[in-house]
Amino acid sequence: MPASPAGGGGAARFPAGSVVRDRSLSLFGTVWPEIYGTRHLGAVRSLVVAVLVFASALGPGAGGLLLDAGVGQPAQLVALGGYCLMVSVLVVPVTRRLRARTSAVPHREGVPSR
């Protein structure tokens, strides 16, 4: 069997991406009520899922256009990894603010503290 241009693992990347996406949507179901409340949670979730579906449809075409333009898969993966790292760094202040906000909420009897 010939090796893939990216150096193998092509068959493993698709299921791994599905697992990560599905787990993140489950996690959002627990985090989003803390951030947005429950009143408009359906609208927020539907918007995010619509953007995810659009991005998943756009991604292969964009990757193909970059390949046609001479940008190889290793370079694309490095750029995407850098993007993920940048977003992770930018999320730290937001996480701190959310923790401060939830720790300021008074403890209710019978509800475990965080």
Backbone as CSV, one residue per row, in Angstrom:
resi,resn,N_x,N_y,N_z,CA_x,CA_y,CA_z,C_x,C_y,C_z
1,MET,0.844,-1.168,0.000,0.000,0.000,0.000,0.894,1.237,0.000
2,PRO,0.649,2.212,-0.878,1.505,3.408,-0.931,1.279,4.304,0.279
3,ALA,2.340,4.985,0.656,2.270,5.909,1.792,1.523,7.163,1.376
4,SER,0.823,7.756,2.311,0.118,9.004,2.024,1.120,10.151,1.995
5,PRO,0.802,11.250,1.306,1.727,12.385,1.212,2.091,12.982,2.566
6,ALA,1.210,12.855,3.552,1.477,13.459,4.859,2.295,12.544,5.758
7,GLY,2.660,11.383,5.268,3.490,10.501,6.063,2.711,9.443,6.817
8,GLY,1.495,9.158,6.426,0.723,8.089,7.056,-0.266,8.612,8.069
9,GLY,-1.089,7.688,8.574,-2.060,8.053,9.596,-3.322,8.674,9.065
10,GLY,-3.510,8.684,7.746,-4.689,9.326,7.175,-5.988,8.730,7.671
11,ALA,-6.033,7.381,7.768,-7.254,6.724,8.206,-7.543,7.012,9.675
12,ALA,-6.517,7.285,10.470,-6.716,7.532,11.898,-7.143,8.967,12.185
13,ARG,-6.844,9.899,11.288,-7.164,11.301,11.553,-8.657,11.570,11.525
14,PHE,-9.390,10.948,10.631,-10.819,11.231,10.520,-11.579,10.840,11.785
15,PRO,-11.443,9.592,12.273,-12.167,9.260,13.515,-11.709,10.096,14.705
16,ALA,-10.422,10.412,14.771,-9.930,11.214,15.897,-10.574,12.599,15.878
17,GLY,-10.713,13.188,14.706,-11.360,14.491,14.597,-12.816,14.436,15.015
18,SER,-13.496,13.353,14.656,-14.897,13.194,15.048,-15.033,13.074,16.556
19,VAL,-14.137,12.330,17.191,-14.187,12.155,18.637,-13.967,13.489,19.334
20,VAL,-12.970,14.244,18.875,-12.681,15.542,19.496,-13.861,16.483,19.325
21,ARG,-14.429,16.528,18.136,-15.565,17.426,17.883,-16.762,17.030,18.746
22,ASP,-17.069,15.743,18.801,-18.213,15.294,19.587,-18.017,15.556,21.070
23,ARG,-16.817,15.327,21.576,-16.549,15.578,22.994,-16.630,17.066,23.298
24,SER,-16.152,17.904,22.396,-16.198,19.345,22.656,-17.646,19.828,22.688
25,LEU,-18.509,19.304,21.826,-19.909,19.707,21.865,-20.569,19.275,23.172
26,SER,-20.195,18.107,23.686,-20.727,17.671,24.980,-20.248,18.590,26.094
27,LEU,-18.978,18.964,26.046,-18.427,19.862,27.053,-19.097,21.225,26.985
28,PHE,-19.354,21.709,25.777,-20.002,23.000,25.642,-21.376,23.000,26.294
29,GLY,-22.046,21.862,26.285,-23.351,21.764,26.921,-23.288,21.993,28.418
30,THR,-22.125,21.788,29.016,-21.988,22.042,30.449,-21.394,23.416,30.736
31,VAL,-20.595,23.929,29.832,-19.931,25.216,30.046,-20.823,26.376,29.614
32,TRP,-21.503,26.229,28.502,-22.290,27.333,27.963,-23.379,27.845,28.895
33,PRO,-24.095,26.995,29.621,-25.082,27.563,30.556,-24.435,28.463,31.607
34,GLU,-23.192,28.152,31.996,-22.480,28.999,32.955,-22.145,30.358,32.341
35,ILE,-21.847,30.359,31.050,-21.418,31.598,30.397,-22.612,32.416,29.913
36,TYR,-23.534,31.764,29.196,-24.621,32.479,28.525,-25.958,32.393,29.254
37,GLY,-26.050,31.540,30.256,-27.341,31.303,30.888,-28.135,30.306,30.049
38,THR,-29.324,29.996,30.486,-30.109,28.979,29.785,-31.191,29.554,28.881
39,ARG,-31.444,30.832,28.980,-32.537,31.420,28.216,-32.332,31.318,26.707
40,HIS,-31.140,31.625,26.226,-30.863,31.623,24.785,-29.873,30.527,24.397
41,LEU,-29.787,29.498,25.212,-28.813,28.432,24.980,-29.048,27.723,23.654
42,GLY,-30.301,27.498,23.279,-30.597,26.835,22.002,-30.125,27.660,20.818
43,ALA,-30.304,28.969,20.884,-29.873,29.837,19.791,-28.352,29.855,19.676
44,VAL,-27.666,29.909,20.810,-26.201,29.910,20.804,-25.685,28.596,20.228
45,ARG,-26.235,27.502,20.702,-25.786,26.189,20.238,-26.057,26.004,18.746
46,SER,-27.219,26.416,18.275,-27.532,26.242,16.856,-26.605,27.071,15.980
47,LEU,-26.256,28.268,16.419,-25.331,29.095,15.657,-23.950,28.447,15.593
48,VAL,-23.461,27.961,16.724,-22.132,27.354,16.764,-22.085,26.082,15.924
49,VAL,-23.117,25.249,16.019,-23.133,24.016,15.230,-23.211,24.338,13.744
50,ALA,-23.967,25.358,13.357,-24.036,25.760,11.955,-22.664,26.218,11.455
51,VAL,-21.940,26.976,12.269,-20.597,27.420,11.887,-19.655,26.218,11.779
52,LEU,-19.767,25.262,12.700,-18.937,24.059,12.640,-19.199,23.259,11.375
53,VAL,-20.456,23.114,10.994,-20.796,22.375,9.776,-20.243,23.109,8.555
54,PHE,-20.405,24.425,8.510,-19.883,25.207,7.394,-18.358,25.092,7.310
55,ALA,-17.682,25.184,8.451,-16.222,25.097,8.472,-15.745,23.708,8.058
56,SER,-16.464,22.673,8.473,-16.047,21.321,8.090,-16.254,21.088,6.601
57,ALA,-17.203,21.778,5.996,-17.389,21.676,4.551,-16.361,22.527,3.803
58,LEU,-15.962,23.631,4.378,-15.014,24.540,3.741,-13.573,24.049,3.848
59,GLY,-13.247,23.356,4.927,-11.873,22.938,5.197,-11.199,22.128,4.104
60,PRO,-11.811,21.050,3.607,-11.140,20.267,2.566,-10.873,21.059,1.288
61,GLY,-11.821,21.908,0.911,-11.612,22.731,-0.285,-10.481,23.728,-0.096
62,ALA,-10.441,24.350,1.074,-9.369,25.309,1.359,-8.016,24.608,1.387
63,GLY,-7.972,23.419,2.004,-6.730,22.650,2.020,-6.287,22.256,0.625
64,GLY,-7.245,21.880,-0.208,-6.929,21.529,-1.592,-6.408,22.716,-2.383
65,LEU,-7.022,23.879,-2.177,-6.538,25.087,-2.857,-5.113,25.430,-2.422
66,LEU,-4.836,25.263,-1.131,-3.477,25.512,-0.650,-2.487,24.514,-1.240
67,LEU,-2.909,23.248,-1.363,-2.034,22.254,-1.996,-1.767,22.620,-3.442
68,ASP,-2.812,23.066,-4.161,-2.641,23.487,-5.557,-1.726,24.697,-5.673
69,ALA,-1.726,25.546,-4.643,-0.876,26.736,-4.653,0.552,26.432,-4.220
70,GLY,0.837,25.161,-3.890,2.191,24.776,-3.527,2.470,24.734,-2.033
71,VAL,1.445,24.920,-1.190,1.617,24.842,0.253,1.358,23.393,0.658
72,GLY,2.396,22.692,1.075,2.274,21.282,1.400,1.523,21.029,2.699
73,GLN,1.124,19.765,2.894,0.403,19.409,4.117,1.211,19.666,5.380
74,PRO,2.523,19.379,5.406,3.266,19.686,6.639,3.198,21.170,7.011
75,ALA,3.315,22.042,6.025,3.236,23.480,6.311,1.842,23.861,6.790
76,GLN,0.809,23.261,6.201,-0.556,23.545,6.628,-0.778,23.090,8.070
77,LEU,-0.247,21.910,8.400,-0.414,21.393,9.761,0.325,22.248,10.781
78,VAL,1.505,22.750,10.414,2.238,23.643,11.321,1.435,24.932,11.536
79,ALA,0.864,25.473,10.461,0.065,26.693,10.584,-1.170,26.451,11.448
80,LEU,-1.843,25.318,11.240,-3.020,25.010,12.048,-2.648,24.771,13.508
81,GLY,-1.505,24.130,13.746,-1.028,23.942,15.114,-0.719,25.267,15.781
82,GLY,-0.101,26.185,15.035,0.167,27.521,15.567,-1.108,28.268,15.896
83,TYR,-2.108,28.099,15.035,-3.415,28.726,15.294,-4.018,28.183,16.591
84,CYS,-3.969,26.865,16.765,-4.512,26.258,17.986,-3.765,26.748,19.226
85,LEU,-2.450,26.861,19.122,-1.654,27.360,20.243,-2.025,28.802,20.568
86,MET,-2.177,29.630,19.540,-2.527,31.031,19.737,-3.895,31.158,20.417
87,VAL,-4.875,30.380,19.954,-6.206,30.433,20.552,-6.157,29.952,22.002
88,SER,-5.350,28.935,22.271,-5.223,28.436,23.643,-4.667,29.503,24.567
89,VAL,-3.698,30.264,24.096,-3.122,31.349,24.904,-4.157,32.460,25.110
90,LEU,-4.915,32.772,24.063,-5.906,33.844,24.175,-7.073,33.477,25.085
91,VAL,-7.305,32.188,25.286,-8.423,31.744,26.111,-8.097,31.808,27.609
92,VAL,-6.828,31.889,27.960,-6.434,31.900,29.377,-7.079,33.059,30.143
93,PRO,-7.040,34.303,29.655,-7.696,35.378,30.412,-9.211,35.178,30.547
94,VAL,-9.831,34.617,29.512,-11.270,34.365,29.573,-11.568,33.327,30.645
95,THR,-10.761,32.283,30.708,-10.940,31.237,31.712,-10.788,31.808,33.120
96,ARG,-9.796,32.654,33.306,-9.597,33.272,34.629,-10.793,34.128,35.016
97,ARG,-11.317,34.873,34.057,-12.466,35.733,34.339,-13.692,34.886,34.708
98,LEU,-13.910,33.781,33.988,-15.043,32.907,34.296,-14.892,32.262,35.664
99,ARG,-13.677,31.837,35.993,-13.450,31.251,37.323,-13.719,32.272,38.421
100,ALA,-13.276,33.494,38.209,-13.513,34.536,39.213,-15.003,34.811,39.350
101,ARG,-15.711,34.813,38.245,-17.143,35.078,38.268,-17.900,33.962,38.986
102,THR,-17.538,32.698,38.713,-18.259,31.593,39.355,-17.865,31.440,40.816
103,SER,-16.645,31.824,41.177,-16.266,31.725,42.594,-16.899,32.840,43.412
104,ALA,-17.338,33.917,42.770,-17.995,35.014,43.468,-19.448,34.689,43.787
105,VAL,-20.007,33.649,43.151,-21.391,33.255,43.411,-21.457,32.611,44.781
106,PRO,-22.359,33.057,45.659,-22.428,32.491,47.003,-22.786,31.009,46.969
107,HIS,-22.251,30.270,47.914,-22.508,28.835,48.017,-23.922,28.615,48.527
108,ARG,-24.671,27.733,47.833,-26.024,27.397,48.264,-25.990,26.082,49.019
109,GLU,-26.816,25.958,50.003,-26.888,24.748,50.815,-27.301,23.566,49.941
110,GLY,-26.578,22.472,50.057,-26.910,21.266,49.298,-26.285,21.216,47.925
111,VAL,-25.645,22.307,47.490,-24.994,22.336,46.188,-23.492,22.296,46.435
112,PRO,-22.794,21.292,45.909,-21.352,21.222,46.147,-20.618,22.409,45.555
113,SER,-19.598,22.884,46.265,-18.807,24.000,45.752,-17.811,23.473,44.744
114,ARG,-17.284,24.382,43.939,-16.346,23.978,42.887,-14.950,24.061,43.366
